[in-house]
Amino acid sequence: IVARAVDLLNATNGELALFDPDQELLRIQVSYNMDQDYTGTRLHIGEGAMGHAAATQQPLVLANYQQWSEGMPLYTGMPPQAVVAVPLSAGSQLVGAISIGTAHVGHTFTPTDIELLQLFAHQATIAIQNARLFAEVQQLATIDPLTGLHNRRYFFKVAQHEFERTRRYNQDLAIIMLDIDHFKRINDAYGHTVGDQVLRSVAQCCVTLLRITDIVGRYGGEEIVILLPNTEVDGAWQAAERLRTSLAQMAISTGGRSLSITASFGVASCPPAQPTALVTLI
């Protein structure tokens, strides 16, 4: 998007920032042909050319950014240049901003350039929104919304791929099944909001204590399944024991008191030479 906009205006460089509504700031996502890479830089709304365009929801045109009283010290190393910045908006919703600069001596951006960039920014906003929606749909299809773990369907897809890989290379594979004890009692006594909090806490404990290569999924209501590649039964047993003791020591706040929980574990392994199926292992 930025490269096309630079070409469109016969300019030399550009940047694009996306709005983070949680932190209420802009974050530069692309820094194209600048004197250095500014990707990741955060801008407050109203700060710099893009921040100004985002705040006013109007284009900003500068004949020389280096002489602009509100210019950011961040860009002092760049040569004098004309800059145009426009917001990226979907209706009243701020999506981000784009700025285009040119170091060509004497070049200024005309009203036609500004109109062209605004039309281009509108199309870019649609593309960005569509990409975000696609990413959200993809995530909903693979992630359990309550715990943030793989959902059951996606766990089986990833686990089957890992299972076939370990069979192909004659590697060990182990699995842990975790079941929160008396979970129905927790829901009955404290309500489903606390029950949900318990599930999230257990999921977070699993993610924290396990390896990044381990595959963790929500198998059922209060059941979590963990696939451990390159792990023998003793290693899986030790991992399950670490989880068991950590969960038993965990205190979950219920709004006035803390709740202790326990969980029961099953462990199974599949040695390299053993012909079996993933469903049999589970």
N, C-alpha and C positions, 0 to 999 in steps of 0.2 A: 504493500500500500504506500509506504513512504517513498520507495524508489520510483514508483509510478508517478507520484505527486511531484517529486523533484523534476522528473523528465517533462511532465506536463507543463510546468511553469518555467522550464529552461533555467532551473536553479542549480545549486551545487550541493546542498546538504539538507537534512531534515530530521525531525524527531517526532515520535508519537508516544503519548502517555495515556494510560487508562485510569479511570476513576475507581478508587477503592472506597465504597460506601461505608464500610465498617470503620475505617480510620479517617474518612472524610479528607482524603488527599489524592493527588495524582502520583502515579509511579511510571517513570519512563520505561517503556518496553522496547523501543527501538531507537538507536542512535546511529544515523546513517551518514557516513562520509564527514563526520565532525572531526575536530582536532584530536579528540579522544573519545573513548566509549563511555557515555553517560548512563548506560542501561542500569536500572535499579535505583536511580536517583529519585528521591521523593520531593514533591512540590506541594506546598500548601495552596489551597484555592486562592487565587489572586496574586500568587508569586510567579514572577517571570512572565514571558510572553504567553505560554500555554496556560498558566494559572490565571492570567488576566482574561484570556478568551473564555476559559471555563467559568469564571466568576460572572462575567458580563453577558455570556451567551452571545457575544458579538465578535466579529473579526477584529483583529488588532494588526495594524500596518505600521511598520517602523522603517524609516529611511536609513537609519544607522543604529543598530542595536547597541553598539558600544557607547553611544551618546545618550541613550535612554536613561533617565534618572532612576527608573525602577528595574534596570537590568541586574541580573544575578552575577555576583562575583565569580561564580562557577565558570562563566564563559569569557573571562577577561583575556584569556590566552588566544582567543580567536581573532582573526583579522576583521576590520570593520565590514559590516554587511547589512543589507536590507533583509528584513524578516517579516513574514506574514504568518499569523496564527489564527486558527479557527477552532471552535468547539466541535466535538463529536457528540451529537445529541439525538435521542430517540424520543420525539415529543418533548415532554418536560423533563425527561430523565437524562442526566448527564452520563455519558459513556466515557469521555476522555477529551483529548485535544491533540491537534497536529500543528506543527510549525515547520515552515519551509524558509530556508535562507539562501542568499546568493552573495558570493564574494566578488562577483563581476563589478568592476568599478563603474559607478554611475547608474547601475541598474536599479530601478524601482518597480514595485509591484503595482500594476494598474487596476482600476475597478473591474476590468474584464478578468484579470488574473484572480482577483478575490472571488468573483462570482463563480469562476471555474473551479476554484479550490473548494468553495462551499458545496457545489454540486457533487464534486468528487468525495468530499467528506461525508455527505449524506449516504452515498453508495457504500463507502467504507464502513460506516456505522452499521448498516444493514448486514454486511458481511461479518463484522465482529460479533454482532448480536446472534446471528445464525450459528457461528462457530461456538459461542458460549452455550447456546441452547443444545447443540449437538453434544457438547462435552457433558452437560448436565444429564441428558438422556442416557448417555453411555454410562455415567456413574451410577444412575438410578438402576440400571440394568445389572450392575455387578456388585453394588455395595448395599449391605443391610443398613437402612437409614437410622436405626436406633443405636447400634453398636459401632458402626463404621467398619465392621469386618466384611470380608467377602460374604455375599449371600450364599445360600445353599447351592443354587444352580451354578453360580460362577465358581464356587469352591470345587465342585465336581469337575468342571471343565479344566481348571488349572491343575487340580490334583491328578487327573487322568493323564495329562501331558507329562507331569513330573514322574508319575508311576511308570509310564512307558520309557521315559529317559533312563530311569534307574535300572529297569530291566535290560535295556539295550547295552548299558555299560557295566552290568553286573555289580551294582552298588546296593548298599543296604538302604532300607526304607522303614520308617516306623510311624506310628500314629498314636495320638492321645485323644481320648474322648473325655470331656469335662462336663459334669452335670451338677448344677448348683443344688445343694440339699434343701428340701422343704421349701421350694420357691413359691408354691401356692400359698403356703402359710404367710410368707412375707407379703404377698399381694393382698391377702385377706386381712392381715393385721395392720399394715401400713398404707395400703392403697397402691394402685398401679404406678403412680408417679415415683414412689420410692422403689418399686420393683424395677422400673426402667433405669433408675439411677444405679441399682445394684448390677444390672446387666452391663451398663456402660463401664462401671468400675472394674468388673471382672474382665471385660474385653480389653481395657486399657492395661491392666496388669499383665495379660497374656502378651500383648504387643511389646510392652516394656521389657519383660524378662526373656522373651524368646529371640532367636536369631532372625536377622532380616530375611534369610533364605527360607525360614519356616513359613508354611502356608496356614493361615488361621481363618476359619469360617464359622458363621453361626449355623449350626446344624438343625436346631429345633428351637422351641420356646426358650428353654434355659440350658440348652446343650451347645457346647462349643467343640469343634473338631479341629485338630492340629496335625498337619502332615509334616514330618521331619525328614528331609532328604539326608542321605549319607549318615544315618544314625542307626546304631544297633539298639537292641532292646534295653540294655543297661543305660545307655545315654538317654533314651526316652523316659525310662523310669526316673532317672535323676531330674530330668526337666519337669516331669509331672510332680515330683516331690517338692521342687522349688516353688512351683505354682501353688501347690496345696498349702504349704506353710505360709507363703506370702498372703494368700487369700484369708487364711485363718487369723492372721495378724492384722488384717485391714479393718479399719473402722470407717463405716459409711454414715455420714450425717443424715439424720431424718428430720431435721428442723427443730430439735430440742434435745435429742439424745442421739447416741451413736449406735449403729447396728453392726453386729458381728455376723459373719457368714462362714459356712464351710462348703466344701465341694468334694464330690467323689470322682475318681478318675479310673479310666480303663486304658491299658497300654497294650499295643500289639506291634509285632515287627515282621518284616518280610525279608529274610536273608536272600542274597543274590541268586542262589541256585534253586530257590523254592518256587515252583510254578503256581502262581495264584493270581487272583484278580483284585482290583482295588476294592470292589464291593465286598469281597470276602475278607479282606484286611479290616475294613470298617466294621 
